[in-house]
Amino acid sequence: MNRDEILETARNLINGERAKEYGDASLNHARIAALWTTYIRSKPDDLTPVDVAMMLVLMKVARSIETPKDDSFVDIAGYAALAGEMSTVGWRKHKRSRGSNE
């Protein structure tokens, strides 16, 4: 796809299918912002890859408020599984590979 095709596809999605599925974009993004703000404010340290996965779970939760879909629940489970894995083996391995002493 070239840039024009990408932009056209995006335009069609955000003005059509996605708008119908998730409702008003401003309201959806406000829900996501509220959930992410609460999450980030409760963190004493920098965000980690685990936090990113958890925040993506929260994004799916916010979208599901408008339209609960099987796909969203599958995505939530997938992000949670990744967070769980990264919180044990993966994240520690990632920190070591960056030269962290933790």
PyMOL commands that place a pseudoatom at each C-alpha (Angstrom):
pseudoatom trace, name=CA, resn=MET, resi=1, chain=A, elem=C, hetatm=0, pos=[0.000, 0.000, 0.000]
pseudoatom trace, name=CA, resn=ASN, resi=2, chain=A, elem=C, hetatm=0, pos=[1.169, 3.493, -0.691]
pseudoatom trace, name=CA, resn=ARG, resi=3, chain=A, elem=C, hetatm=0, pos=[0.547, 6.447, 1.646]
pseudoatom trace, name=CA, resn=ASP, resi=4, chain=A, elem=C, hetatm=0, pos=[-2.624, 7.549, -0.127]
pseudoatom trace, name=CA, resn=GLU, resi=5, chain=A, elem=C, hetatm=0, pos=[-4.107, 4.058, 0.113]
pseudoatom trace, name=CA, resn=ILE, resi=6, chain=A, elem=C, hetatm=0, pos=[-3.162, 3.844, 3.794]
pseudoatom trace, name=CA, resn=LEU, resi=7, chain=A, elem=C, hetatm=0, pos=[-4.787, 7.191, 4.526]
pseudoatom trace, name=CA, resn=GLU, resi=8, chain=A, elem=C, hetatm=0, pos=[-7.913, 6.280, 2.559]
pseudoatom trace, name=CA, resn=THR, resi=9, chain=A, elem=C, hetatm=0, pos=[-8.226, 2.976, 4.389]
pseudoatom trace, name=CA, resn=ALA, resi=10, chain=A, elem=C, hetatm=0, pos=[-7.799, 4.723, 7.743]
pseudoatom trace, name=CA, resn=ARG, resi=11, chain=A, elem=C, hetatm=0, pos=[-10.358, 7.384, 6.801]
pseudoatom trace, name=CA, resn=ASN, resi=12, chain=A, elem=C, hetatm=0, pos=[-12.889, 4.741, 5.841]
pseudoatom trace, name=CA, resn=LEU, resi=13, chain=A, elem=C, hetatm=0, pos=[-12.345, 2.846, 9.085]
pseudoatom trace, name=CA, resn=ILE, resi=14, chain=A, elem=C, hetatm=0, pos=[-12.528, 5.775, 11.504]
pseudoatom trace, name=CA, resn=ASN, resi=15, chain=A, elem=C, hetatm=0, pos=[-15.566, 7.246, 9.749]
pseudoatom trace, name=CA, resn=GLY, resi=16, chain=A, elem=C, hetatm=0, pos=[-17.338, 3.947, 9.177]
pseudoatom trace, name=CA, resn=GLU, resi=17, chain=A, elem=C, hetatm=0, pos=[-16.777, 0.562, 10.774]
pseudoatom trace, name=CA, resn=ARG, resi=18, chain=A, elem=C, hetatm=0, pos=[-14.762, 1.710, 13.807]
pseudoatom trace, name=CA, resn=ALA, resi=19, chain=A, elem=C, hetatm=0, pos=[-17.110, 4.612, 14.506]
pseudoatom trace, name=CA, resn=LYS, resi=20, chain=A, elem=C, hetatm=0, pos=[-20.065, 2.203, 14.538]
pseudoatom trace, name=CA, resn=GLU, resi=21, chain=A, elem=C, hetatm=0, pos=[-18.263, -0.332, 16.741]
pseudoatom trace, name=CA, resn=TYR, resi=22, chain=A, elem=C, hetatm=0, pos=[-16.732, 1.963, 19.343]
pseudoatom trace, name=CA, resn=GLY, resi=23, chain=A, elem=C, hetatm=0, pos=[-18.968, 5.004, 19.273]
pseudoatom trace, name=CA, resn=ASP, resi=24, chain=A, elem=C, hetatm=0, pos=[-17.819, 8.590, 19.506]
pseudoatom trace, name=CA, resn=ALA, resi=25, chain=A, elem=C, hetatm=0, pos=[-14.023, 8.749, 19.254]
pseudoatom trace, name=CA, resn=SER, resi=26, chain=A, elem=C, hetatm=0, pos=[-13.736, 11.611, 21.769]
pseudoatom trace, name=CA, resn=LEU, resi=27, chain=A, elem=C, hetatm=0, pos=[-15.735, 9.717, 24.391]
pseudoatom trace, name=CA, resn=ASN, resi=28, chain=A, elem=C, hetatm=0, pos=[-13.771, 6.524, 23.773]
pseudoatom trace, name=CA, resn=HIS, resi=29, chain=A, elem=C, hetatm=0, pos=[-10.444, 8.347, 24.058]
pseudoatom trace, name=CA, resn=ALA, resi=30, chain=A, elem=C, hetatm=0, pos=[-11.643, 10.134, 27.209]
pseudoatom trace, name=CA, resn=ARG, resi=31, chain=A, elem=C, hetatm=0, pos=[-12.393, 6.740, 28.785]
pseudoatom trace, name=CA, resn=ILE, resi=32, chain=A, elem=C, hetatm=0, pos=[-8.975, 5.454, 27.802]
pseudoatom trace, name=CA, resn=ALA, resi=33, chain=A, elem=C, hetatm=0, pos=[-7.312, 8.608, 29.152]
pseudoatom trace, name=CA, resn=ALA, resi=34, chain=A, elem=C, hetatm=0, pos=[-9.113, 8.267, 32.493]
pseudoatom trace, name=CA, resn=LEU, resi=35, chain=A, elem=C, hetatm=0, pos=[-8.081, 4.630, 32.894]
pseudoatom trace, name=CA, resn=TRP, resi=36, chain=A, elem=C, hetatm=0, pos=[-4.485, 5.275, 31.820]
pseudoatom trace, name=CA, resn=THR, resi=37, chain=A, elem=C, hetatm=0, pos=[-4.190, 8.334, 34.073]
pseudoatom trace, name=CA, resn=THR, resi=38, chain=A, elem=C, hetatm=0, pos=[-5.292, 6.313, 37.082]
pseudoatom trace, name=CA, resn=TYR, resi=39, chain=A, elem=C, hetatm=0, pos=[-2.867, 3.541, 36.183]
pseudoatom trace, name=CA, resn=ILE, resi=40, chain=A, elem=C, hetatm=0, pos=[0.113, 5.827, 35.593]
pseudoatom trace, name=CA, resn=ARG, resi=41, chain=A, elem=C, hetatm=0, pos=[-0.503, 7.895, 38.724]
pseudoatom trace, name=CA, resn=SER, resi=42, chain=A, elem=C, hetatm=0, pos=[-0.437, 4.741, 40.816]
pseudoatom trace, name=CA, resn=LYS, resi=43, chain=A, elem=C, hetatm=0, pos=[3.023, 3.807, 39.489]
pseudoatom trace, name=CA, resn=PRO, resi=44, chain=A, elem=C, hetatm=0, pos=[5.977, 4.847, 41.659]
pseudoatom trace, name=CA, resn=ASP, resi=45, chain=A, elem=C, hetatm=0, pos=[8.522, 4.062, 38.939]
pseudoatom trace, name=CA, resn=ASP, resi=46, chain=A, elem=C, hetatm=0, pos=[9.010, 4.383, 35.185]
pseudoatom trace, name=CA, resn=LEU, resi=47, chain=A, elem=C, hetatm=0, pos=[6.699, 2.405, 32.953]
pseudoatom trace, name=CA, resn=THR, resi=48, chain=A, elem=C, hetatm=0, pos=[7.814, -1.059, 31.923]
pseudoatom trace, name=CA, resn=PRO, resi=49, chain=A, elem=C, hetatm=0, pos=[6.829, -3.334, 29.059]
pseudoatom trace, name=CA, resn=VAL, resi=50, chain=A, elem=C, hetatm=0, pos=[4.470, -5.041, 31.515]
pseudoatom trace, name=CA, resn=ASP, resi=51, chain=A, elem=C, hetatm=0, pos=[2.792, -1.686, 32.130]
pseudoatom trace, name=CA, resn=VAL, resi=52, chain=A, elem=C, hetatm=0, pos=[2.386, -1.166, 28.386]
pseudoatom trace, name=CA, resn=ALA, resi=53, chain=A, elem=C, hetatm=0, pos=[0.616, -4.515, 28.066]
pseudoatom trace, name=CA, resn=MET, resi=54, chain=A, elem=C, hetatm=0, pos=[-1.614, -3.674, 31.039]
pseudoatom trace, name=CA, resn=MET, resi=55, chain=A, elem=C, hetatm=0, pos=[-2.453, -0.280, 29.554]
pseudoatom trace, name=CA, resn=LEU, resi=56, chain=A, elem=C, hetatm=0, pos=[-3.449, -1.989, 26.306]
pseudoatom trace, name=CA, resn=VAL, resi=57, chain=A, elem=C, hetatm=0, pos=[-5.778, -4.183, 28.397]
pseudoatom trace, name=CA, resn=LEU, resi=58, chain=A, elem=C, hetatm=0, pos=[-7.285, -0.973, 29.783]
pseudoatom trace, name=CA, resn=MET, resi=59, chain=A, elem=C, hetatm=0, pos=[-7.711, 0.382, 26.247]
pseudoatom trace, name=CA, resn=LYS, resi=60, chain=A, elem=C, hetatm=0, pos=[-9.663, -2.755, 25.323]
pseudoatom trace, name=CA, resn=VAL, resi=61, chain=A, elem=C, hetatm=0, pos=[-11.746, -2.421, 28.498]
pseudoatom trace, name=CA, resn=ALA, resi=62, chain=A, elem=C, hetatm=0, pos=[-12.598, 1.178, 27.576]
pseudoatom trace, name=CA, resn=ARG, resi=63, chain=A, elem=C, hetatm=0, pos=[-13.646, 0.124, 24.082]
pseudoatom trace, name=CA, resn=SER, resi=64, chain=A, elem=C, hetatm=0, pos=[-15.720, -2.729, 25.491]
pseudoatom trace, name=CA, resn=ILE, resi=65, chain=A, elem=C, hetatm=0, pos=[-17.811, -0.297, 27.511]
pseudoatom trace, name=CA, resn=GLU, resi=66, chain=A, elem=C, hetatm=0, pos=[-19.388, 0.817, 24.232]
pseudoatom trace, name=CA, resn=THR, resi=67, chain=A, elem=C, hetatm=0, pos=[-19.425, -2.525, 22.420]
pseudoatom trace, name=CA, resn=PRO, resi=68, chain=A, elem=C, hetatm=0, pos=[-18.366, -5.754, 24.138]
pseudoatom trace, name=CA, resn=LYS, resi=69, chain=A, elem=C, hetatm=0, pos=[-16.929, -8.055, 21.452]
pseudoatom trace, name=CA, resn=ASP, resi=70, chain=A, elem=C, hetatm=0, pos=[-15.366, -11.497, 21.509]
pseudoatom trace, name=CA, resn=ASP, resi=71, chain=A, elem=C, hetatm=0, pos=[-12.315, -10.086, 19.739]
pseudoatom trace, name=CA, resn=SER, resi=72, chain=A, elem=C, hetatm=0, pos=[-11.762, -7.611, 22.573]
pseudoatom trace, name=CA, resn=PHE, resi=73, chain=A, elem=C, hetatm=0, pos=[-11.871, -10.359, 25.182]
pseudoatom trace, name=CA, resn=VAL, resi=74, chain=A, elem=C, hetatm=0, pos=[-9.371, -12.397, 23.173]
pseudoatom trace, name=CA, resn=ASP, resi=75, chain=A, elem=C, hetatm=0, pos=[-7.107, -9.337, 22.896]
pseudoatom trace, name=CA, resn=ILE, resi=76, chain=A, elem=C, hetatm=0, pos=[-7.417, -8.700, 26.649]
pseudoatom trace, name=CA, resn=ALA, resi=77, chain=A, elem=C, hetatm=0, pos=[-6.431, -12.293, 27.365]
pseudoatom trace, name=CA, resn=GLY, resi=78, chain=A, elem=C, hetatm=0, pos=[-3.504, -12.013, 24.964]
pseudoatom trace, name=CA, resn=TYR, resi=79, chain=A, elem=C, hetatm=0, pos=[-2.193, -8.794, 26.501]
pseudoatom trace, name=CA, resn=ALA, resi=80, chain=A, elem=C, hetatm=0, pos=[-2.619, -10.254, 30.001]
pseudoatom trace, name=CA, resn=ALA, resi=81, chain=A, elem=C, hetatm=0, pos=[-0.698, -13.385, 29.000]
pseudoatom trace, name=CA, resn=LEU, resi=82, chain=A, elem=C, hetatm=0, pos=[2.120, -11.268, 27.584]
pseudoatom trace, name=CA, resn=ALA, resi=83, chain=A, elem=C, hetatm=0, pos=[2.196, -9.134, 30.731]
pseudoatom trace, name=CA, resn=GLY, resi=84, chain=A, elem=C, hetatm=0, pos=[2.345, -12.236, 32.894]
pseudoatom trace, name=CA, resn=GLU, resi=85, chain=A, elem=C, hetatm=0, pos=[5.184, -13.708, 30.879]
pseudoatom trace, name=CA, resn=MET, resi=86, chain=A, elem=C, hetatm=0, pos=[7.138, -10.466, 30.771]
pseudoatom trace, name=CA, resn=SER, resi=87, chain=A, elem=C, hetatm=0, pos=[6.678, -9.951, 34.510]
pseudoatom trace, name=CA, resn=THR, resi=88, chain=A, elem=C, hetatm=0, pos=[8.473, -13.212, 35.183]
pseudoatom trace, name=CA, resn=VAL, resi=89, chain=A, elem=C, hetatm=0, pos=[11.055, -14.296, 32.637]
pseudoatom trace, name=CA, resn=GLY, resi=90, chain=A, elem=C, hetatm=0, pos=[10.775, -11.842, 29.769]
pseudoatom trace, name=CA, resn=TRP, resi=91, chain=A, elem=C, hetatm=0, pos=[11.090, -8.515, 31.572]
pseudoatom trace, name=CA, resn=ARG, resi=92, chain=A, elem=C, hetatm=0, pos=[14.026, -9.637, 33.704]
pseudoatom trace, name=CA, resn=LYS, resi=93, chain=A, elem=C, hetatm=0, pos=[15.740, -10.959, 30.582]
pseudoatom trace, name=CA, resn=HIS, resi=94, chain=A, elem=C, hetatm=0, pos=[15.060, -7.646, 28.808]
pseudoatom trace, name=CA, resn=LYS, resi=95, chain=A, elem=C, hetatm=0, pos=[16.549, -5.641, 31.702]
pseudoatom trace, name=CA, resn=ARG, resi=96, chain=A, elem=C, hetatm=0, pos=[19.689, -7.799, 31.723]
pseudoatom trace, name=CA, resn=SER, resi=97, chain=A, elem=C, hetatm=0, pos=[20.153, -7.393, 27.985]
pseudoatom trace, name=CA, resn=ARG, resi=98, chain=A, elem=C, hetatm=0, pos=[20.143, -3.598, 28.426]
pseudoatom trace, name=CA, resn=GLY, resi=99, chain=A, elem=C, hetatm=0, pos=[22.912, -3.835, 31.024]
pseudoatom trace, name=CA, resn=SER, resi=100, chain=A, elem=C, hetatm=0, pos=[20.740, -3.101, 34.047]
pseudoatom trace, name=CA, resn=ASN, resi=101, chain=A, elem=C, hetatm=0, pos=[22.084, -4.182, 37.436]
pseudoatom trace, name=CA, resn=GLU, resi=102, chain=A, elem=C, hetatm=0, pos=[18.607, -4.858, 38.825]
for i in range(1, 102): cmd.bond("trace and resi %d" % i, "trace and resi %d" % (i + 1))
show_as sticks, trace
zoom trace
